[in-house]
Amino acid sequence: MPSVTIRNIPDEVHRAIRLRAAQHGHSTEAELRDILEQAAKPEGRVKLGSFLVSIAREKGGLTDEEHAIFESVRDKSQARAASFE
């Protein structure tokens, strides 16, 4: 699992996180993981796929003909790994 080092945290912020961790019965590290997860993946977020499906349903979805068109142009080859060289 990846790790992150955060430098130069103000003393008052560090104290507040330690206090918050103690209130939740967590270590400071566990509390920071929770804070980061909540920030990166908030409960009310709308996932793109779900959003697009809801739009399609509101509009009546695809007809069989439209679906066939998408299937005929869909790239069915295996995806290649990205190369950064």
PyMOL commands that place a pseudoatom at each C-alpha (Angstrom):
pseudoatom trace, name=CA, resn=MET, resi=1, chain=A, elem=C, hetatm=0, pos=[0.000, 0.000, 0.000]
pseudoatom trace, name=CA, resn=PRO, resi=2, chain=A, elem=C, hetatm=0, pos=[1.403, 3.458, -0.849]
pseudoatom trace, name=CA, resn=SER, resi=3, chain=A, elem=C, hetatm=0, pos=[2.470, 5.845, 1.874]
pseudoatom trace, name=CA, resn=VAL, resi=4, chain=A, elem=C, hetatm=0, pos=[2.649, 9.635, 1.966]
pseudoatom trace, name=CA, resn=THR, resi=5, chain=A, elem=C, hetatm=0, pos=[4.842, 11.942, 4.019]
pseudoatom trace, name=CA, resn=ILE, resi=6, chain=A, elem=C, hetatm=0, pos=[3.482, 15.387, 4.803]
pseudoatom trace, name=CA, resn=ARG, resi=7, chain=A, elem=C, hetatm=0, pos=[5.976, 17.965, 6.001]
pseudoatom trace, name=CA, resn=ASN, resi=8, chain=A, elem=C, hetatm=0, pos=[5.614, 21.343, 7.691]
pseudoatom trace, name=CA, resn=ILE, resi=9, chain=A, elem=C, hetatm=0, pos=[2.213, 20.824, 9.286]
pseudoatom trace, name=CA, resn=PRO, resi=10, chain=A, elem=C, hetatm=0, pos=[1.529, 23.751, 11.622]
pseudoatom trace, name=CA, resn=ASP, resi=11, chain=A, elem=C, hetatm=0, pos=[1.665, 22.777, 15.302]
pseudoatom trace, name=CA, resn=GLU, resi=12, chain=A, elem=C, hetatm=0, pos=[-1.941, 23.842, 15.917]
pseudoatom trace, name=CA, resn=VAL, resi=13, chain=A, elem=C, hetatm=0, pos=[-3.166, 21.660, 13.031]
pseudoatom trace, name=CA, resn=HIS, resi=14, chain=A, elem=C, hetatm=0, pos=[-1.204, 18.674, 14.315]
pseudoatom trace, name=CA, resn=ARG, resi=15, chain=A, elem=C, hetatm=0, pos=[-2.620, 19.162, 17.829]
pseudoatom trace, name=CA, resn=ALA, resi=16, chain=A, elem=C, hetatm=0, pos=[-6.154, 19.421, 16.445]
pseudoatom trace, name=CA, resn=ILE, resi=17, chain=A, elem=C, hetatm=0, pos=[-5.720, 16.171, 14.492]
pseudoatom trace, name=CA, resn=ARG, resi=18, chain=A, elem=C, hetatm=0, pos=[-4.297, 14.394, 17.551]
pseudoatom trace, name=CA, resn=LEU, resi=19, chain=A, elem=C, hetatm=0, pos=[-7.275, 15.613, 19.618]
pseudoatom trace, name=CA, resn=ARG, resi=20, chain=A, elem=C, hetatm=0, pos=[-9.744, 14.535, 16.934]
pseudoatom trace, name=CA, resn=ALA, resi=21, chain=A, elem=C, hetatm=0, pos=[-8.057, 11.114, 16.781]
pseudoatom trace, name=CA, resn=ALA, resi=22, chain=A, elem=C, hetatm=0, pos=[-8.335, 10.713, 20.546]
pseudoatom trace, name=CA, resn=GLN, resi=23, chain=A, elem=C, hetatm=0, pos=[-12.023, 11.652, 20.440]
pseudoatom trace, name=CA, resn=HIS, resi=24, chain=A, elem=C, hetatm=0, pos=[-12.627, 8.947, 17.815]
pseudoatom trace, name=CA, resn=GLY, resi=25, chain=A, elem=C, hetatm=0, pos=[-10.436, 6.395, 19.593]
pseudoatom trace, name=CA, resn=HIS, resi=26, chain=A, elem=C, hetatm=0, pos=[-7.973, 6.314, 16.681]
pseudoatom trace, name=CA, resn=SER, resi=27, chain=A, elem=C, hetatm=0, pos=[-4.282, 6.802, 16.290]
pseudoatom trace, name=CA, resn=THR, resi=28, chain=A, elem=C, hetatm=0, pos=[-3.238, 10.016, 14.576]
pseudoatom trace, name=CA, resn=GLU, resi=29, chain=A, elem=C, hetatm=0, pos=[-2.289, 8.007, 11.502]
pseudoatom trace, name=CA, resn=ALA, resi=30, chain=A, elem=C, hetatm=0, pos=[-5.680, 6.246, 11.357]
pseudoatom trace, name=CA, resn=GLU, resi=31, chain=A, elem=C, hetatm=0, pos=[-7.463, 9.581, 11.784]
pseudoatom trace, name=CA, resn=LEU, resi=32, chain=A, elem=C, hetatm=0, pos=[-5.497, 11.080, 8.909]
pseudoatom trace, name=CA, resn=ARG, resi=33, chain=A, elem=C, hetatm=0, pos=[-6.415, 8.092, 6.709]
pseudoatom trace, name=CA, resn=ASP, resi=34, chain=A, elem=C, hetatm=0, pos=[-10.091, 8.665, 7.532]
pseudoatom trace, name=CA, resn=ILE, resi=35, chain=A, elem=C, hetatm=0, pos=[-9.818, 12.396, 6.796]
pseudoatom trace, name=CA, resn=LEU, resi=36, chain=A, elem=C, hetatm=0, pos=[-8.119, 11.745, 3.452]
pseudoatom trace, name=CA, resn=GLU, resi=37, chain=A, elem=C, hetatm=0, pos=[-10.646, 9.080, 2.457]
pseudoatom trace, name=CA, resn=GLN, resi=38, chain=A, elem=C, hetatm=0, pos=[-13.593, 11.343, 3.286]
pseudoatom trace, name=CA, resn=ALA, resi=39, chain=A, elem=C, hetatm=0, pos=[-12.027, 14.185, 1.299]
pseudoatom trace, name=CA, resn=ALA, resi=40, chain=A, elem=C, hetatm=0, pos=[-11.245, 12.013, -1.720]
pseudoatom trace, name=CA, resn=LYS, resi=41, chain=A, elem=C, hetatm=0, pos=[-14.474, 9.999, -1.700]
pseudoatom trace, name=CA, resn=PRO, resi=42, chain=A, elem=C, hetatm=0, pos=[-17.282, 12.042, -0.124]
pseudoatom trace, name=CA, resn=GLU, resi=43, chain=A, elem=C, hetatm=0, pos=[-20.528, 10.187, 0.616]
pseudoatom trace, name=CA, resn=GLY, resi=44, chain=A, elem=C, hetatm=0, pos=[-22.713, 12.399, -1.577]
pseudoatom trace, name=CA, resn=ARG, resi=45, chain=A, elem=C, hetatm=0, pos=[-20.545, 12.183, -4.676]
pseudoatom trace, name=CA, resn=VAL, resi=46, chain=A, elem=C, hetatm=0, pos=[-22.133, 11.099, -7.924]
pseudoatom trace, name=CA, resn=LYS, resi=47, chain=A, elem=C, hetatm=0, pos=[-20.166, 8.512, -9.841]
pseudoatom trace, name=CA, resn=LEU, resi=48, chain=A, elem=C, hetatm=0, pos=[-19.851, 9.296, -13.544]
pseudoatom trace, name=CA, resn=GLY, resi=49, chain=A, elem=C, hetatm=0, pos=[-21.151, 5.927, -14.720]
pseudoatom trace, name=CA, resn=SER, resi=50, chain=A, elem=C, hetatm=0, pos=[-24.224, 6.137, -12.503]
pseudoatom trace, name=CA, resn=PHE, resi=51, chain=A, elem=C, hetatm=0, pos=[-24.860, 9.692, -13.643]
pseudoatom trace, name=CA, resn=LEU, resi=52, chain=A, elem=C, hetatm=0, pos=[-24.677, 8.742, -17.329]
pseudoatom trace, name=CA, resn=VAL, resi=53, chain=A, elem=C, hetatm=0, pos=[-26.984, 5.748, -16.796]
pseudoatom trace, name=CA, resn=SER, resi=54, chain=A, elem=C, hetatm=0, pos=[-29.539, 7.998, -15.063]
pseudoatom trace, name=CA, resn=ILE, resi=55, chain=A, elem=C, hetatm=0, pos=[-29.479, 10.413, -18.009]
pseudoatom trace, name=CA, resn=ALA, resi=56, chain=A, elem=C, hetatm=0, pos=[-29.972, 7.558, -20.470]
pseudoatom trace, name=CA, resn=ARG, resi=57, chain=A, elem=C, hetatm=0, pos=[-32.893, 6.185, -18.447]
pseudoatom trace, name=CA, resn=GLU, resi=58, chain=A, elem=C, hetatm=0, pos=[-34.553, 9.602, -18.323]
pseudoatom trace, name=CA, resn=LYS, resi=59, chain=A, elem=C, hetatm=0, pos=[-34.292, 9.834, -22.109]
pseudoatom trace, name=CA, resn=GLY, resi=60, chain=A, elem=C, hetatm=0, pos=[-35.694, 6.349, -22.669]
pseudoatom trace, name=CA, resn=GLY, resi=61, chain=A, elem=C, hetatm=0, pos=[-32.398, 4.507, -23.186]
pseudoatom trace, name=CA, resn=LEU, resi=62, chain=A, elem=C, hetatm=0, pos=[-31.017, 3.270, -26.490]
pseudoatom trace, name=CA, resn=THR, resi=63, chain=A, elem=C, hetatm=0, pos=[-33.078, 1.679, -29.206]
pseudoatom trace, name=CA, resn=ASP, resi=64, chain=A, elem=C, hetatm=0, pos=[-31.958, -1.731, -30.482]
pseudoatom trace, name=CA, resn=GLU, resi=65, chain=A, elem=C, hetatm=0, pos=[-30.656, -0.020, -33.624]
pseudoatom trace, name=CA, resn=GLU, resi=66, chain=A, elem=C, hetatm=0, pos=[-28.588, 2.503, -31.623]
pseudoatom trace, name=CA, resn=HIS, resi=67, chain=A, elem=C, hetatm=0, pos=[-27.206, -0.295, -29.459]
pseudoatom trace, name=CA, resn=ALA, resi=68, chain=A, elem=C, hetatm=0, pos=[-26.212, -2.260, -32.570]
pseudoatom trace, name=CA, resn=ILE, resi=69, chain=A, elem=C, hetatm=0, pos=[-24.383, 0.785, -33.946]
pseudoatom trace, name=CA, resn=PHE, resi=70, chain=A, elem=C, hetatm=0, pos=[-22.351, 1.159, -30.754]
pseudoatom trace, name=CA, resn=GLU, resi=71, chain=A, elem=C, hetatm=0, pos=[-21.547, -2.549, -30.719]
pseudoatom trace, name=CA, resn=SER, resi=72, chain=A, elem=C, hetatm=0, pos=[-20.402, -2.467, -34.339]
pseudoatom trace, name=CA, resn=VAL, resi=73, chain=A, elem=C, hetatm=0, pos=[-17.876, 0.332, -33.718]
pseudoatom trace, name=CA, resn=ARG, resi=74, chain=A, elem=C, hetatm=0, pos=[-16.726, -0.755, -30.267]
pseudoatom trace, name=CA, resn=ASP, resi=75, chain=A, elem=C, hetatm=0, pos=[-13.033, -1.662, -30.102]
pseudoatom trace, name=CA, resn=LYS, resi=76, chain=A, elem=C, hetatm=0, pos=[-12.986, -5.261, -28.913]
pseudoatom trace, name=CA, resn=SER, resi=77, chain=A, elem=C, hetatm=0, pos=[-9.201, -5.638, -28.862]
pseudoatom trace, name=CA, resn=GLN, resi=78, chain=A, elem=C, hetatm=0, pos=[-7.437, -6.179, -25.568]
pseudoatom trace, name=CA, resn=ALA, resi=79, chain=A, elem=C, hetatm=0, pos=[-6.272, -2.970, -23.920]
pseudoatom trace, name=CA, resn=ARG, resi=80, chain=A, elem=C, hetatm=0, pos=[-2.528, -2.299, -23.836]
pseudoatom trace, name=CA, resn=ALA, resi=81, chain=A, elem=C, hetatm=0, pos=[-0.686, -1.175, -20.741]
pseudoatom trace, name=CA, resn=ALA, resi=82, chain=A, elem=C, hetatm=0, pos=[0.324, 2.478, -20.769]
pseudoatom trace, name=CA, resn=SER, resi=83, chain=A, elem=C, hetatm=0, pos=[3.948, 3.235, -21.545]
pseudoatom trace, name=CA, resn=PHE, resi=84, chain=A, elem=C, hetatm=0, pos=[5.590, 6.306, -20.084]
pseudoatom trace, name=CA, resn=GLU, resi=85, chain=A, elem=C, hetatm=0, pos=[8.891, 6.006, -21.928]
for i in range(1, 85): cmd.bond("trace and resi %d" % i, "trace and resi %d" % (i + 1))
show_as sticks, trace
zoom trace
